[in-house]
Amino acid sequence: MIEIYFEDTEVLDLSPEFFVSWLSEVSSAEGVSLGDVTLVFCSDEYLLEMNKKHLNHDYYTDIITFDYTEEGVVSGDLFISVDRVRENAIDNKAMFHVELNRVVGHGVLHLIGYNDKSQEEQSEMTAKENWALGLIVPRET
């Protein structure tokens, strides 16, 4: 199940059903099941305080992931800075919703077991993010 919350930011028009469908497909392809994942969209300042409090890091970031995965069931809390995602989208010349999905996918890939500490891990993570984004099928409106 996917739950979506907003802290100290505007409410975005997001579909839990979209995230369930997409992240279930990502998880299944990786040999795990999607469990309970909470997406908390927040401001830079809110996430900075979380980063200081829980990780002793005094810098802005786009996502903090709390991993509760057990026995092949992917679960966790993803705290995502909407401010940082918006800035990253501009810097990367990407549409906001694509960058938002990339960051959500990044968090779930962490829950699955991928890391991004070394250059090699970062390259693998980026390739996995691109693969996961490729699973999203655009629909005509």
C-alpha atoms as a printed R data frame, in Angstrom:
    type eleno elety resid chain resno      x       y       z
1   ATOM     1    CA   MET     A     1  0.000   0.000   0.000
2   ATOM     2    CA   ILE     A     2  1.155   3.522  -0.794
3   ATOM     3    CA   GLU     A     3  0.223   6.416   1.461
4   ATOM     4    CA   ILE     A     4  0.914  10.028   0.519
5   ATOM     5    CA   TYR     A     5  1.320  12.921   2.961
6   ATOM     6    CA   PHE     A     6  2.394  16.543   2.706
7   ATOM     7    CA   GLU     A     7  4.400  18.474   5.297
8   ATOM     8    CA   ASP     A     8  5.152  22.182   4.957
9   ATOM     9    CA   THR     A     9  4.592  22.237   1.164
10  ATOM    10    CA   GLU     A    10  1.823  22.595  -1.355
11  ATOM    11    CA   VAL     A    11 -0.450  19.639  -1.979
12  ATOM    12    CA   LEU     A    12  0.351  18.008  -5.304
13  ATOM    13    CA   ASP     A    13 -2.139  16.117  -7.439
14  ATOM    14    CA   LEU     A    14 -0.617  12.642  -7.069
15  ATOM    15    CA   SER     A    15 -2.222   9.252  -7.546
16  ATOM    16    CA   PRO     A    16 -1.470   6.530  -5.004
17  ATOM    17    CA   GLU     A    17 -2.772   4.036  -7.592
18  ATOM    18    CA   PHE     A    18 -0.121   5.147 -10.081
19  ATOM    19    CA   PHE     A    19  2.640   4.668  -7.534
20  ATOM    20    CA   VAL     A    20  1.260   1.262  -6.438
21  ATOM    21    CA   SER     A    21  1.141   0.043 -10.033
22  ATOM    22    CA   TRP     A    22  4.540   1.396 -11.053
23  ATOM    23    CA   LEU     A    23  6.449   0.544  -7.862
24  ATOM    24    CA   SER     A    24  4.887  -2.935  -7.743
25  ATOM    25    CA   GLU     A    25  6.242  -3.520 -11.241
26  ATOM    26    CA   VAL     A    26  9.689  -2.235 -10.245
27  ATOM    27    CA   SER     A    27  9.706  -4.418  -7.110
28  ATOM    28    CA   SER     A    28  8.458  -7.514  -8.900
29  ATOM    29    CA   ALA     A    29 11.118  -7.185 -11.595
30  ATOM    30    CA   GLU     A    30 13.701  -7.028  -8.804
31  ATOM    31    CA   GLY     A    31 12.342 -10.217  -7.190
32  ATOM    32    CA   VAL     A    32 10.671  -8.599  -4.184
33  ATOM    33    CA   SER     A    33  7.131  -7.541  -3.251
34  ATOM    34    CA   LEU     A    34  5.885  -4.042  -2.599
35  ATOM    35    CA   GLY     A    35  4.712  -3.635   0.982
36  ATOM    36    CA   ASP     A    36  3.814  -0.447   2.828
37  ATOM    37    CA   VAL     A    37  5.563   2.633   1.468
38  ATOM    38    CA   THR     A    38  4.802   6.114   2.728
39  ATOM    39    CA   LEU     A    39  5.634   9.082   0.530
40  ATOM    40    CA   VAL     A    40  5.983  12.302   2.501
41  ATOM    41    CA   PHE     A    41  6.398  15.350   0.289
42  ATOM    42    CA   CYS     A    42  7.843  18.312   2.159
43  ATOM    43    CA   SER     A    43  9.816  21.550   1.944
44  ATOM    44    CA   ASP     A    44 13.597  21.952   1.904
45  ATOM    45    CA   GLU     A    45 13.520  23.283   5.460
46  ATOM    46    CA   TYR     A    46 11.439  20.369   6.750
47  ATOM    47    CA   LEU     A    47 13.787  17.824   5.168
48  ATOM    48    CA   LEU     A    48 16.868  19.717   6.361
49  ATOM    49    CA   GLU     A    49 15.621  19.422   9.940
50  ATOM    50    CA   MET     A    50 14.993  15.689   9.443
51  ATOM    51    CA   ASN     A    51 18.467  15.307   7.944
52  ATOM    52    CA   LYS     A    52 20.020  17.023  10.974
53  ATOM    53    CA   LYS     A    53 17.906  15.174  13.529
54  ATOM    54    CA   HIS     A    54 18.080  11.636  12.156
55  ATOM    55    CA   LEU     A    55 21.319  11.540  10.155
56  ATOM    56    CA   ASN     A    56 23.419  14.335  11.696
57  ATOM    57    CA   HIS     A    57 23.805  15.888   8.215
58  ATOM    58    CA   ASP     A    58 23.548  19.661   7.904
59  ATOM    59    CA   TYR     A    59 22.742  20.008   4.206
60  ATOM    60    CA   TYR     A    60 19.818  20.003   1.827
61  ATOM    61    CA   THR     A    61 18.926  16.796   0.021
62  ATOM    62    CA   ASP     A    62 16.113  15.637  -2.236
63  ATOM    63    CA   ILE     A    63 15.219  12.473  -0.325
64  ATOM    64    CA   ILE     A    64 15.717  10.656   2.952
65  ATOM    65    CA   THR     A    65 14.752   6.997   3.041
66  ATOM    66    CA   PHE     A    66 13.838   5.029   6.157
67  ATOM    67    CA   ASP     A    67 14.017   1.335   5.331
68  ATOM    68    CA   TYR     A    68 11.660  -1.159   7.003
69  ATOM    69    CA   THR     A    69 12.073  -3.912   4.374
70  ATOM    70    CA   GLU     A    70 11.856  -7.458   5.727
71  ATOM    71    CA   GLU     A    71 11.959 -10.858   4.057
72  ATOM    72    CA   GLY     A    72 11.575  -9.627   0.495
73  ATOM    73    CA   VAL     A    73  8.750  -7.188   1.242
74  ATOM    74    CA   VAL     A    74  9.808  -3.634   0.386
75  ATOM    75    CA   SER     A    75  8.579  -1.165   3.006
76  ATOM    76    CA   GLY     A    76  9.696   2.237   4.208
77  ATOM    77    CA   ASP     A    77  9.143   5.941   4.524
78  ATOM    78    CA   LEU     A    78 10.380   8.273   1.802
79  ATOM    79    CA   PHE     A    79 10.686  11.960   2.712
80  ATOM    80    CA   ILE     A    80 11.021  14.010  -0.473
81  ATOM    81    CA   SER     A    81 11.776  17.725  -0.761
82  ATOM    82    CA   VAL     A    82  9.485  19.212  -3.403
83  ATOM    83    CA   ASP     A    83 11.718  22.318  -3.428
84  ATOM    84    CA   ARG     A    84 14.812  20.247  -4.201
85  ATOM    85    CA   VAL     A    85 12.991  18.189  -6.856
86  ATOM    86    CA   ARG     A    86 11.803  21.391  -8.541
87  ATOM    87    CA   GLU     A    87 15.351  22.811  -8.566
88  ATOM    88    CA   ASN     A    88 16.823  19.516  -9.804
89  ATOM    89    CA   ALA     A    89 14.271  19.447 -12.640
90  ATOM    90    CA   ILE     A    90 15.407  22.908 -13.747
91  ATOM    91    CA   ASP     A    91 19.098  21.991 -13.430
92  ATOM    92    CA   ASN     A    92 18.596  18.716 -15.335
93  ATOM    93    CA   LYS     A    93 16.251  20.280 -17.903
94  ATOM    94    CA   ALA     A    94 13.607  17.730 -16.977
95  ATOM    95    CA   MET     A    95  9.889  18.040 -16.406
96  ATOM    96    CA   PHE     A    96  8.964  18.302 -12.737
97  ATOM    97    CA   HIS     A    97  6.857  15.110 -12.688
98  ATOM    98    CA   VAL     A    98  9.673  13.112 -14.334
99  ATOM    99    CA   GLU     A    99 12.178  14.322 -11.730
100 ATOM   100    CA   LEU     A   100  9.661  13.610  -8.966
101 ATOM   101    CA   ASN     A   101  9.209  10.049 -10.241
102 ATOM   102    CA   ARG     A   102 12.996   9.642 -10.498
103 ATOM   103    CA   VAL     A   103 13.402  10.596  -6.838
104 ATOM   104    CA   VAL     A   104 10.564   8.305  -5.714
105 ATOM   105    CA   GLY     A   105 12.081   5.486  -7.777
106 ATOM   106    CA   HIS     A   106 15.481   6.240  -6.258
107 ATOM   107    CA   GLY     A   107 14.052   5.834  -2.761
108 ATOM   108    CA   VAL     A   108 12.370   2.545  -3.591
109 ATOM   109    CA   LEU     A   109 15.583   1.274  -5.200
110 ATOM   110    CA   HIS     A   110 17.306   2.020  -1.873
111 ATOM   111    CA   LEU     A   111 14.607  -0.056  -0.133
112 ATOM   112    CA   ILE     A   112 15.270  -2.866  -2.603
113 ATOM   113    CA   GLY     A   113 18.950  -2.779  -1.663
114 ATOM   114    CA   TYR     A   114 20.748  -0.491  -4.092
115 ATOM   115    CA   ASN     A   115 23.219   2.037  -2.705
116 ATOM   116    CA   ASP     A   116 24.892   5.125  -4.106
117 ATOM   117    CA   LYS     A   117 27.920   5.779  -1.906
118 ATOM   118    CA   SER     A   118 30.658   4.968  -4.443
119 ATOM   119    CA   GLN     A   119 30.984   6.164  -8.046
120 ATOM   120    CA   GLU     A   120 30.248   2.622  -9.255
121 ATOM   121    CA   GLU     A   121 27.118   2.402  -7.080
122 ATOM   122    CA   GLN     A   122 25.990   5.834  -8.291
123 ATOM   123    CA   SER     A   123 26.323   4.704 -11.911
124 ATOM   124    CA   GLU     A   124 24.337   1.556 -11.197
125 ATOM   125    CA   MET     A   125 21.671   3.560  -9.334
126 ATOM   126    CA   THR     A   126 21.292   6.018 -12.219
127 ATOM   127    CA   ALA     A   127 20.943   3.133 -14.680
128 ATOM   128    CA   LYS     A   128 18.289   1.532 -12.434
129 ATOM   129    CA   GLU     A   129 16.442   4.856 -12.118
130 ATOM   130    CA   ASN     A   130 16.380   5.175 -15.909
131 ATOM   131    CA   TRP     A   131 15.168   1.586 -16.232
132 ATOM   132    CA   ALA     A   132 12.414   2.174 -13.656
133 ATOM   133    CA   LEU     A   133 11.307   5.381 -15.393
134 ATOM   134    CA   GLY     A   134 11.157   3.393 -18.638
135 ATOM   135    CA   LEU     A   135  8.476   1.182 -17.079
136 ATOM   136    CA   ILE     A   136  6.105   4.149 -16.962
137 ATOM   137    CA   VAL     A   137  3.935   4.019 -20.045
138 ATOM   138    CA   PRO     A   138  2.680   7.437 -21.098
139 ATOM   139    CA   ARG     A   139 -1.039   7.607 -21.742
140 ATOM   140    CA   GLU     A   140 -2.816   9.787 -24.256
141 ATOM   141    CA   THR     A   141 -5.226  12.241 -22.682
